[in-house]
Structures are given as C-alpha cells and as structure tokens.
Amino acid sequence: MALDNFLLDLLEDPVDHGPLLYVESANVLYNPRRRLAYEVRGSIPVLLPDETRAVSDEEHETFTSDPSARLTGPAT
C-alpha cells in the first residue's frame, strides 16, 4: 500500500533530518546520503535507526534512478 502524500510531505530522516527518497516499488524510504533504507511495513514507515539496512551499490543505483521515486519533505 502506497504512503499518503500528506505523510510524505512531513517525513525526514530521523538522524540527519534530510529528505528521504520514497521508492514504492521496493517499499522503502531511502537516504542516499547515508546509503540506508528504512522499511515500510504495510502503510507504516519504520523510521528507527536500529531498523535500517545498508544498501548495495546496485540497489543505490536502482533506487536513485527509479522514475516513480519521490523525495519526502515539503514540496518546493
């Protein structure tokens, strides 16, 4: 289930407070600066630093080139 746009406008990385990349096809919120992915379970983003997973170079390339991926945070 996709995350609501209103929620996506509010989300940021809990550690560096920057925007995240929502990759719906992979069901993750991805921080390309830290190369860490936060899982989305159902429609609930799990933004706990202890629950992140490292992302390989291949996954990073896939996530950042996904045309349907969307940055979180306020629209500019």
PLY file of the C-alpha trace (Angstrom):
ply
format ascii 1.0
element vertex 76
property float x
property float y
property float z
element edge 75
property int vertex1
property int vertex2
end_header
0.00 0.00 0.00
1.41 3.39 -1.02
2.14 6.05 1.55
-0.11 9.10 1.64
1.28 12.28 0.04
0.46 14.30 3.16
2.59 11.94 5.25
5.42 12.02 2.71
5.46 15.82 2.95
6.19 15.50 6.68
8.80 12.74 6.72
12.53 13.26 7.11
15.45 11.09 8.15
15.45 10.86 11.97
19.27 11.01 12.12
20.39 13.67 9.62
16.96 15.37 9.27
17.23 15.49 5.48
14.71 14.31 2.90
14.27 10.66 2.07
13.54 9.01 -1.24
10.30 7.02 -1.18
10.68 4.04 -3.50
7.23 2.50 -3.58
8.27 -0.45 -5.78
10.80 -1.53 -3.12
8.61 -0.47 -0.19
11.41 1.60 1.37
12.32 5.12 2.38
15.90 5.56 1.27
18.53 8.01 2.46
21.04 8.28 -0.41
23.39 10.45 1.68
23.82 7.71 4.29
23.00 4.79 1.92
20.49 3.36 4.37
16.97 2.11 3.76
14.04 2.23 6.15
11.38 -0.40 5.62
7.73 0.46 5.10
5.53 -2.21 6.71
2.02 -2.08 5.35
1.47 1.66 5.28
3.69 2.38 8.29
7.21 3.76 7.77
9.63 2.27 10.31
11.98 5.20 10.90
14.01 3.67 13.71
17.79 4.00 13.30
18.28 0.46 14.64
15.95 -0.90 11.95
17.84 0.46 8.92
19.68 -1.69 6.45
22.72 -0.87 4.36
22.16 -0.58 0.62
24.46 -2.06 -2.01
25.80 -0.02 -4.92
23.37 -1.83 -7.23
20.37 -1.04 -5.00
21.50 2.58 -4.68
21.58 2.89 -8.46
18.14 1.25 -8.75
16.56 3.43 -6.08
18.00 6.73 -7.31
17.12 6.05 -10.95
13.55 4.88 -10.30
11.34 7.39 -12.17
8.45 6.85 -9.75
10.56 7.54 -6.63
9.61 10.70 -4.75
11.51 12.87 -2.27
9.90 13.39 1.11
9.58 16.74 2.82
7.78 19.89 1.82
7.27 20.43 -1.90
9.46 23.21 -3.20
0 1
1 2
2 3
3 4
4 5
5 6
6 7
7 8
8 9
9 10
10 11
11 12
12 13
13 14
14 15
15 16
16 17
17 18
18 19
19 20
20 21
21 22
22 23
23 24
24 25
25 26
26 27
27 28
28 29
29 30
30 31
31 32
32 33
33 34
34 35
35 36
36 37
37 38
38 39
39 40
40 41
41 42
42 43
43 44
44 45
45 46
46 47
47 48
48 49
49 50
50 51
51 52
52 53
53 54
54 55
55 56
56 57
57 58
58 59
59 60
60 61
61 62
62 63
63 64
64 65
65 66
66 67
67 68
68 69
69 70
70 71
71 72
72 73
73 74
74 75
